[in-house]
Amino acid sequence: MIAVVCPGQGSQTAGFFTPWLEITDFKSVIDVMSSVSGIDLIEHGTQSDADTIRDTAIAQPLIVSASVASLFAVTGGKSAKDSGIQGVAGHSVGEIAAAVISGVFNVEQGISFVKERGNAMAKAAALETTSMVAILGGEQTEVEANLAQLGLEPANYNGSGQIVAAGSVEGISALQATPPVGSRVIPLQVAGAFHTRFMKPAVAELTSFANTLKVKDAEIKLWSNASGNLVQSGADFLGSLISQVSSSVRWDLCMKAMVETGVTAIIEVAPAGTLAGLAKRSMPGIEILALKSPENIDAARTLISNHQ
């Protein structure tokens, strides 16, 4: 069984689109998403510098469009279901790309939702000065207890002993000054404390927007960040997408569930690298491909063919 995984915010997209735009199926998706969103995705994906695309309102649409378009480049514009892909999961904002790939959203709904999400989260992040760090190592319960003492929250559980913490800059500074026993703390270049209580205003905005959407049930297996569980109902997945903005991403549980469901290979769609690295450490025996450039397209097609 082969599944696709879709990366989240923090993936590197500066100049990323340049080689991909020569592929018709990639460019056609980007053109549609640019038109619907009013965001010049081609400009941002080829010319904008890292500081510009760090803005949540730009970064999130850019990542989702890259993920969806790169898979279309692999499938020749066909749906994941018709191409032999049997499952999909996304990390944080990558869940929106997963919603498109699974058939819950169409392309237009996907880019509209991520634009609303990015704008809402950017506004929420501007209300208070917050930050995020990655904690590598340490015993999980001790790390969680340390975060609670500092008023911080575990935003992402990424597996292999990696937890991303988020909250006030004071709390983050204290964590960096005295890391949990046996751990390293690495600052992340993000605009705010995503997947924490600080994002509650964004949840309210997205709830209102979601009432305008009519979604479909998933055509392939679709794992949720909330618990790692499979979700078929499009309405249920949409609800999870909204609540996930202010709650922890359980990528560790997604990887565990994929293995238990019988996944034998995964393709991380563009901009790939991060999730493939996590999978190598947490999903032993699974064949893994990171779709980093058009040069990987043939290998992706072969992998799909080999894991029907």
N, C-alpha and C positions, 0 to 999 in steps of 0.2 A: 504494500500500500504506500502510495506517495502522497505527501502533503506539502503545501506551500506555507512558508512563514513570512510575515510582513513586518519590517523593522519600524521602530518608533522614533520619537524625536531625539535628536542627538546624533543621528546618522549623518555622515558627511555628504552634502549635496552641492557644495561650491564647485561650479564648472562641470557638474556631473552629466548634464544632458548632452553635451557637445557630440560625443560619438554616437549616441542613441538616436539623435534626430534624423540621421540618414536612413533609419528604418521606418517605412511607411506606417506600419501598424502601431509603432510607438508614437510617432508624431501626430497621428490622427486622434489618439486619445488625449494627448496634451492640448491639441487645438480645441477640442470639445470642452475640456475642463477649463482652459483659459477663457473661452467665450462665456461659459456659464458663470464662472466665479468673478470675472472682471479682473483677475490677477494675471499679469503677464508672466506666466510660468516659464516660457522660453527665455525671457530676459533674465529672470532670477536663476534659472537653471544653467545658464551659460556665462553670464556676465557679473552678477551680483557677488559681492565679497562675503566672507564668512560672517562679519558683523551684521550685514544687512539681512541675511537669511537666518540669523539667530532669532530674529523677531518671530514670536510664536505665530502671529497671524500670517506670516509668509512661510515659515518652516514647515508647519503642519500640512498645508495644501501641497507644498513642493514634494514632501516625502510620500504622501498618499498617491499623488499623480505619478510619481516615478515608479512606485510599486505596481500600480495597476497597469501602466503603459508597458513596463518591462515584461510583465507576464504576457500581455497581448503580443509583444514581439516574439515571444517563445511559441505561443499557440497559433500564430498567424491570424489573430483576431477572433478566434473561436473561444467559447466559454470554457471555463475550467472543467466543467462536467464533460463536455464534448471532447475535451483534449486528453482525458484519462486521469486527470488530477482528482484525488478522492477526498481530500480534506484541506482545511486552511485554518490558520490562527494568526492573529496579529498582536504585536506588543504595543500597548498603550494606543497612540493614534493609529498604529498599524492595524488595529481592529476595524477601522473604517475601510481600509483597503481590503481587508478580509471580508467585510460585508459586501463589497462590490464583487469580489472574486467568487463568493459563495452564491450570489444571486439575490441576497437580501435587499441590497441597493442596486439601482442601475448607475451608470457612470455619472449622470447628471446629479442624482441624489447624493452620491458619494462626495463629490466635490462641493456641493452646496452645504452638506452637513459639516464637512471638515472646515470650510470657511467660517461657518457659524461657531464651531468649536474653538478654532484658533482665535477668533476675535473675542469670544466670551472669556477664554482663559487668559488672554493678554490683558483684558480689562481687570479681571480678578487679581492677576499678578501685580498690577499697578497700584492696588489698594494698600498693600503693605510690602515692605522690603523683606524678601524671603530668598532662600537658596536651597540647593540640593548638593549632596555628596554621595559618592559610592563608598561603601564599607566592604572591604575585602578581608575575609577571614573572621575569626571570632566565633564563639558559640552563639547560636541564634537566640536562645532565650535571654542570654546575658546582653546581647546587642539590643534586643527589644526593650529590656528593662532600662538600659542606659538611655535609650532614646526617650522613653517615657519620663524619666527623671529630668531631662532637658527640655521637655515640651515639644519634642520632635516626633515625627511619624515615619514609619516604614512605607515609602511610596512604591517601591518595586522590590519584589522577591525574585531575583534573577537566577537562582540556582547556583550550585557550586560554591556556596559560602559567600555569595554577593548580595548585599541588600543596599538599596538606595534610600537614603534618609532625606527628609525635607522638613523645612520649617523656618523659624525666624533666623535672621543672620546671627543674633546673639547665641542662640542655641547651637547653630552650626559651628560658630567659632569655638564654643566650649568643647564641642565634640572633636574638632580638629586638634585642639590643645591637649585633650586627654582621650585618645581613642580607646575603644573597648579592648580588653586584653586579647592579644594575639591577632589584632587587626591593623589594617592600614586604611586611612581615610583620604579619598581623592576628590577634590572639588570638580564640579561639573559646570559646563558653560551653558546654563539654561536661564530662562527669564523669571522663574518663580517656583513656588512649592507645589508642583503638580501632584495630583492624586492624594491630596490632603484636605483638611477642613478649609484651607484658604481658598479652595476652588468652589465652595458652595454657591457663590453668586453665579458662576458659570453653569452650574447644574440647573438653576432656575431658568436661565435664558434658554438653554438647550431643550428643556422640557416643553417650553412654549413653542419653540420651532418644530419639535418633533410631531406636534399635533397636526402639522401641515403635510406630513409625509405618509404615503401609503406604501408599505413595504411588502415583500414576499417572503415565504419560508425558504430556508437554505436548501440549495440543490445538492450540496455535498456536505461532508462532515465539517462542523464549525465549532471550534473550542472557544470558550469564553475566558477572558482574563480574570473574571471575578472569582472563579472556583476551579478552573480547568475542565469544567463539565462541557459535554456536547450540548449545543442548543440548536434546535431545528426551527423553532418558531421565530419568524422575522420580528414580530412585535416584542417578544421576550428579549431578543438580542438588541433591539433598539433601546429598550429600557435599560439593559446592562451597559450599553455604550454611554448612556447619560450618567448613570450612577457611578460609573468607573472613573469619571473625571475627578471625583473627590474621594475615591477609595483606592486601596492598594492594588497594584498589578501583580497577580500571582502567576508569573511566567514559569516559575518552578513547577507549579501544578499543571500548567498546560503541557510542558515537556513530558512530565510523568504520565499524563493521560494519553498523549500521543503514542508513547511507547506501549502502554497497556492496551490501547485500541488496535495495535498491530501495525503501526507505521514502520516501514522499513527504509524509507528514504525521505529527505526533505530538501526543498529548494528554497533558499532565502532570496526573495526578489529584491530588486534594487531599491535604495542604495544598500547593498548587502555587505555583511562582514561581522557585525556585532552578534546577531542571533546565531549565525553559523559557529562562531567561537564558543558561545554558551552551550550549544548543542554538542559540540565535540567533547566538552567536559561532562555533560549531564546525560547524554543519550548514547552510551557506548553501543557499538554494533550497528548504528544507523548510518547509512550512506548520506553524505552531506555535500551540497553544492551551493556556493555563494555566487549569485548572479551579479557580478561586479561590472561587467562590460559586455558589449555585443559579442565579444570573442567567446563568451560562455554559453551562447544560445544553443549551439549544436550539442554541447555536453548536457544541457538541461533537457533537450528533446530526447536524447538517448536515455537519460535517467528515467524520464517519464515512461518511455517505452519498456524499459527493463523492470519496472515495478508496478505493472498493471495488476 
